[in-house]
Amino acid sequence: MNPPDQQWTRLVAAARRAEDPRDTAAPYGFATRVAARALARAPGSLLERFSLRALGLAALLAVVCVAANFSTVVGLFREDAGNSDDPVAEIVDLAS
């Protein structure tokens, strides 16, 4: 009986010499057909439908939050509003 390492070496060498007669190229137009099927399909799974609805709800909620706090957001960008909370600006005003 041969040692296992020698048997494995012969088996690997025989596998490397073997040729694969199969054609590995995709048929003509395969990528086009796959892309067309993927784009033609409407969202069908339950998870896809719920995720699209959740995305719409989140966008609506974001717009409502910005609209409700619009005056606060505008007040933050005024030039005179920023100086009252800045301690360095207050010290500079006191020194001058």
Backbone as a chain_set.jsonl record, in Angstrom:
{"seq": "MNPPDQQWTRLVAAARRAEDPRDTAAPYGFATRVAARALARAPGSLLERFSLRALGLAALLAVVCVAANFSTVVGLFREDAGNSDDPVAEIVDLAS", "coords": {"N": [[0.852, -1.179, 0.0], [0.524, 2.23, -0.806], [1.937, 5.22, 0.654], [-0.183, 7.786, 2.097], [0.423, 10.45, 1.34], [1.781, 10.217, -1.098], [-0.153, 9.078, -2.737], [-2.023, 11.131, -2.778], [-0.538, 13.139, -4.061], [-0.155, 12.029, -6.616], [-2.825, 11.91, -7.442], [-3.557, 14.633, -7.509], [-1.788, 15.547, -9.477], [-2.745, 14.143, -11.695], [-5.28, 15.297, -11.899], [-4.609, 17.891, -12.609], [-3.616, 17.56, -15.163], [-5.819, 16.872, -16.644], [-8.207, 17.841, -19.095], [-10.776, 20.303, -19.573], [-13.542, 19.995, -21.402], [-15.77, 21.581, -21.625], [-17.634, 24.491, -22.641], [-17.005, 27.656, -21.428], [-17.942, 30.183, -21.847], [-20.523, 32.634, -21.717], [-23.786, 32.44, -23.269], [-24.691, 34.226, -26.305], [-26.039, 37.406, -25.776], [-26.826, 36.986, -23.18], [-26.298, 38.604, -20.88], [-27.818, 40.841, -21.506], [-30.417, 39.804, -21.506], [-30.665, 39.054, -18.809], [-30.433, 41.543, -17.512], [-32.677, 42.844, -18.593], [-34.794, 41.296, -17.57], [-34.476, 41.787, -14.85], [-35.004, 44.526, -14.638], [-37.59, 44.72, -15.608], [-39.223, 43.559, -13.808], [-41.605, 44.142, -11.32], [-41.664, 45.502, -7.956], [-42.089, 42.858, -5.888], [-41.935, 41.3, -3.576], [-42.951, 41.031, -0.157], [-41.361, 42.303, 1.734], [-40.016, 44.211, 0.165], [-42.134, 45.897, -0.604], [-43.024, 46.9, 1.909], [-40.672, 48.165, 2.738], [-40.398, 50.226, 0.878], [-42.676, 51.727, 1.476], [-42.066, 52.462, 4.1], [-39.837, 54.048, 3.637], [-41.014, 56.217, 2.276], [-42.691, 57.167, 4.328], [-40.758, 57.915, 6.234], [-39.453, 59.981, 4.852], [-41.562, 61.834, 4.626], [-42.015, 62.363, 7.344], [-39.561, 63.581, 7.982], [-39.727, 65.948, 6.467], [-41.934, 67.163, 7.702], [-40.89, 67.576, 10.271], [-38.823, 69.417, 9.751], [-40.355, 71.53, 8.777], [-41.856, 72.166, 11.062], [-39.932, 73.132, 12.804], [-38.828, 75.286, 11.532], [-38.583, 78.063, 12.06], [-36.863, 78.071, 14.245], [-34.567, 76.953, 13.124], [-33.941, 78.893, 11.191], [-33.415, 81.03, 12.889], [-31.032, 80.209, 14.047], [-29.158, 80.728, 12.12], [-28.942, 83.44, 11.886], [-27.034, 86.46, 12.072], [-26.748, 87.984, 14.44], [-27.707, 86.327, 16.473], [-25.897, 84.322, 17.085], [-23.829, 85.41, 18.641], [-24.626, 85.737, 21.304], [-24.487, 83.328, 22.662], [-21.852, 82.66, 22.619], [-19.048, 82.455, 24.499], [-16.476, 83.467, 24.085], [-16.871, 85.538, 22.284], [-18.33, 87.258, 23.908], [-16.388, 87.999, 25.829], [-14.569, 89.294, 24.176], [-16.174, 91.434, 23.369], [-16.46, 92.747, 25.833], [-13.861, 93.525, 26.318], [-13.314, 95.379, 24.363]], "CA": [[0.0, 0.0, 0.0], [1.295, 3.468, -0.908], [1.646, 6.198, 1.699], [-1.254, 8.705, 1.679], [0.939, 11.653, 0.676], [2.126, 9.885, -2.48], [-1.413, 8.902, -3.455], [-2.608, 12.452, -2.968], [0.282, 13.84, -5.051], [-0.489, 11.471, -7.942], [-4.196, 12.3, -7.765], [-3.534, 16.052, -7.857], [-1.093, 15.668, -10.763], [-3.664, 13.663, -12.734], [-6.352, 16.289, -12.05], [-4.062, 19.058, -13.316], [-3.424, 17.225, -16.581], [-7.112, 16.66, -17.301], [-8.756, 19.005, -19.786], [-12.212, 20.524, -19.41], [-14.039, 20.268, -22.752], [-16.968, 22.416, -21.612], [-17.499, 25.888, -23.034], [-17.262, 28.469, -20.249], [-18.467, 31.491, -22.232], [-21.976, 32.78, -21.634], [-24.373, 32.546, -24.6], [-24.851, 35.568, -26.848], [-27.196, 38.139, -25.28], [-27.186, 36.543, -21.823], [-26.301, 39.752, -19.962], [-28.951, 41.697, -21.872], [-31.646, 39.158, -21.018], [-30.696, 39.121, -17.35], [-30.719, 42.928, -17.13], [-34.059, 43.152, -18.968], [-35.688, 40.65, -16.608], [-34.351, 42.443, -13.549], [-35.628, 45.842, -14.688], [-39.001, 44.601, -15.96], [-39.941, 43.003, -12.664], [-42.111, 45.096, -10.336], [-41.374, 45.034, -6.597], [-43.1, 41.867, -5.594], [-41.897, 40.691, -2.252], [-43.586, 41.786, 0.918], [-40.331, 43.141, 2.343], [-39.777, 45.352, -0.72], [-43.262, 46.833, -0.516], [-43.001, 47.574, 3.203], [-39.514, 49.05, 2.826], [-40.692, 51.43, 0.1], [-43.629, 52.521, 2.248], [-41.341, 53.024, 5.24], [-39.001, 55.13, 3.11], [-41.905, 57.354, 2.044], [-43.113, 57.687, 5.624], [-39.608, 58.584, 6.849], [-39.246, 61.246, 4.141], [-42.644, 62.725, 5.025], [-41.746, 62.762, 8.718], [-38.444, 64.519, 7.961], [-40.229, 67.23, 5.954], [-42.787, 67.73, 8.74], [-40.015, 68.052, 11.357], [-38.15, 70.641, 9.305], [-41.356, 72.594, 8.7], [-42.265, 72.553, 12.406], [-38.825, 73.819, 13.462], [-38.212, 76.185, 10.555], [-38.212, 79.34, 12.671], [-35.685, 77.827, 15.074], [-33.427, 76.748, 12.24], [-33.602, 80.192, 10.61], [-32.847, 81.829, 13.969], [-29.661, 79.788, 14.29], [-28.28, 81.245, 11.083], [-28.871, 84.904, 11.923], [-25.712, 86.916, 12.509], [-26.758, 88.493, 15.806], [-28.112, 85.299, 17.424], [-24.765, 83.48, 17.447], [-22.914, 86.05, 19.578], [-25.099, 85.692, 22.684], [-24.12, 82.055, 23.276], [-20.424, 82.433, 22.448], [-18.348, 83.137, 25.589], [-15.315, 84.197, 23.571], [-17.37, 86.783, 21.714], [-18.697, 88.149, 25.014], [-15.162, 88.548, 26.4], [-14.03, 90.258, 23.211], [-17.01, 92.638, 23.446], [-16.162, 93.434, 27.081], [-12.516, 94.094, 26.242], [-13.214, 96.49, 23.401]], "C": [[0.895, 1.237, 0.0], [0.978, 4.398, 0.257], [0.611, 7.219, 1.209], [-0.744, 9.952, 0.96], [1.245, 11.39, -0.787], [0.846, 9.692, -3.313], [-2.047, 10.257, -3.75], [-1.846, 13.236, -4.047], [-0.038, 13.338, -6.455], [-1.89, 11.888, -8.376], [-4.256, 13.766, -8.2], [-2.862, 16.255, -9.207], [-1.994, 15.209, -11.905], [-4.787, 14.658, -12.966], [-5.861, 17.52, -12.795], [-3.886, 18.78, -14.799], [-4.739, 17.087, -17.335], [-7.606, 17.964, -17.92], [-10.261, 19.074, -19.573], [-12.779, 20.886, -20.772], [-15.255, 21.206, -22.788], [-16.64, 23.841, -22.037], [-17.886, 26.75, -21.832], [-17.824, 29.845, -20.589], [-19.99, 31.497, -22.116], [-22.553, 32.892, -23.05], [-24.582, 34.001, -25.01], [-26.137, 36.201, -26.305], [-27.613, 37.781, -23.863], [-27.279, 37.722, -20.864], [-27.483, 40.672, -20.249], [-30.266, 41.107, -21.364], [-31.765, 39.25, -19.506], [-31.044, 40.528, -16.886], [-32.168, 43.294, -17.45], [-35.049, 42.519, -17.994], [-35.651, 41.353, -15.252], [-35.073, 43.787, -13.535], [-37.126, 45.778, -14.989], [-39.849, 44.143, -14.774], [-40.352, 44.111, -11.704], [-41.762, 44.585, -8.938], [-42.459, 44.079, -6.13], [-43.072, 41.338, -4.186], [-42.498, 41.629, -1.21], [-42.59, 42.735, 1.579], [-40.05, 44.374, 1.481], [-40.908, 46.381, -0.615], [-43.268, 47.599, 0.8], [-41.825, 48.526, 3.325], [-39.736, 50.322, 2.014], [-41.697, 52.324, 0.822], [-42.955, 53.177, 3.448], [-40.438, 54.166, 4.791], [-39.837, 56.374, 2.847], [-42.363, 57.99, 3.341], [-41.977, 58.435, 6.318], [-39.332, 59.923, 6.169], [-40.317, 62.262, 4.524], [-42.429, 63.238, 6.447], [-40.589, 63.762, 8.794], [-38.891, 65.892, 7.484], [-41.094, 67.911, 7.006], [-41.936, 68.287, 9.886], [-39.288, 69.333, 10.967], [-39.144, 71.789, 9.247], [-41.764, 73.072, 10.099], [-41.181, 73.367, 13.113], [-38.142, 74.831, 12.554], [-37.763, 77.503, 11.185], [-36.978, 79.191, 13.565], [-34.432, 77.666, 14.221], [-32.989, 78.063, 11.611], [-32.952, 81.077, 11.66], [-31.397, 81.452, 14.267], [-28.682, 80.389, 13.289], [-28.249, 82.767, 11.018], [-27.526, 85.322, 12.492], [-25.708, 87.335, 13.979], [-27.088, 87.419, 16.843], [-26.919, 84.466, 17.89], [-23.872, 84.09, 18.497], [-23.351, 85.908, 21.029], [-24.688, 84.41, 23.4], [-22.623, 81.78, 23.222], [-19.652, 83.169, 23.545], [-17.129, 83.919, 25.113], [-15.754, 85.518, 22.986], [-17.774, 87.765, 22.814], [-17.462, 88.772, 25.644], [-14.536, 89.568, 25.472], [-14.858, 91.538, 23.229], [-16.721, 93.426, 24.719], [-14.799, 94.15, 27.006], [-12.435, 95.278, 25.319], [-14.071, 97.657, 23.781]], "O": [[1.896, 1.289, 0.714], [-0.131, 4.367, 0.79], [0.544, 7.487, 0.01], [-1.414, 10.459, 0.06], [0.996, 12.248, -1.634], [0.79, 10.109, -4.47], [-2.546, 10.492, -4.85], [-2.464, 13.924, -4.859], [-0.176, 14.136, -7.382], [-2.115, 12.185, -9.549], [-4.944, 14.094, -9.167], [-3.331, 17.065, -10.007], [-2.002, 15.825, -12.971], [-5.212, 14.852, -14.105], [-6.626, 18.133, -13.539], [-4.001, 19.698, -15.612], [-4.754, 17.181, -18.562], [-7.445, 19.042, -17.349], [-10.931, 18.054, -19.414], [-12.524, 21.986, -21.262], [-15.715, 21.581, -23.867], [-15.531, 24.333, -21.829], [-18.975, 26.591, -21.28], [-18.153, 30.606, -19.679], [-20.653, 30.495, -22.383], [-21.872, 33.391, -23.946], [-24.641, 34.893, -24.164], [-27.204, 35.591, -26.371], [-28.659, 38.234, -23.397], [-28.246, 37.826, -20.109], [-28.081, 41.222, -19.324], [-31.123, 41.829, -20.853], [-32.851, 39.497, -18.982], [-31.854, 40.699, -15.975], [-32.819, 43.982, -16.663], [-36.043, 43.148, -17.632], [-36.68, 41.494, -14.591], [-35.686, 44.15, -12.531], [-37.856, 46.709, -14.649], [-41.065, 44.334, -14.765], [-39.521, 44.934, -11.318], [-41.583, 43.382, -8.744], [-43.619, 44.467, -5.994], [-44.115, 40.96, -3.653], [-42.536, 42.847, -1.381], [-42.95, 43.854, 1.942], [-39.866, 45.468, 2.014], [-40.66, 47.585, -0.547], [-43.49, 48.81, 0.813], [-41.948, 49.583, 3.943], [-39.3, 51.395, 2.429], [-41.577, 53.549, 0.782], [-43.249, 54.327, 3.773], [-40.295, 55.155, 5.51], [-39.404, 57.481, 3.166], [-42.418, 59.215, 3.448], [-42.209, 59.479, 6.926], [-39.009, 60.9, 6.845], [-40.006, 63.435, 4.725], [-42.64, 64.42, 6.719], [-40.638, 64.696, 9.594], [-38.47, 66.903, 8.046], [-40.996, 69.125, 7.185], [-42.236, 69.359, 10.411], [-39.158, 70.242, 11.787], [-38.811, 72.911, 9.628], [-41.994, 74.265, 10.295], [-41.501, 74.214, 13.947], [-36.99, 75.194, 12.791], [-36.681, 78.003, 10.876], [-36.145, 80.096, 13.629], [-33.368, 78.183, 14.561], [-31.791, 78.326, 11.505], [-32.017, 81.812, 11.342], [-30.617, 82.301, 14.698], [-27.499, 80.538, 13.592], [-27.574, 83.323, 10.152], [-26.946, 84.607, 13.31], [-24.741, 87.059, 14.689], [-26.763, 87.605, 18.015], [-26.942, 83.95, 19.007], [-23.193, 83.346, 19.205], [-22.501, 85.956, 21.918], [-24.555, 84.406, 24.624], [-22.171, 80.757, 23.736], [-19.603, 84.399, 23.527], [-16.793, 84.947, 25.702], [-15.076, 86.529, 23.174], [-17.58, 88.972, 22.667], [-17.476, 89.96, 25.967], [-14.029, 90.594, 25.923], [-14.297, 92.628, 23.114], [-16.735, 94.656, 24.69], [-14.621, 95.234, 27.56], [-11.55, 96.118, 25.483], [-14.093, 98.663, 23.072]]}, "num_chains": 1, "name": "protein.A"}
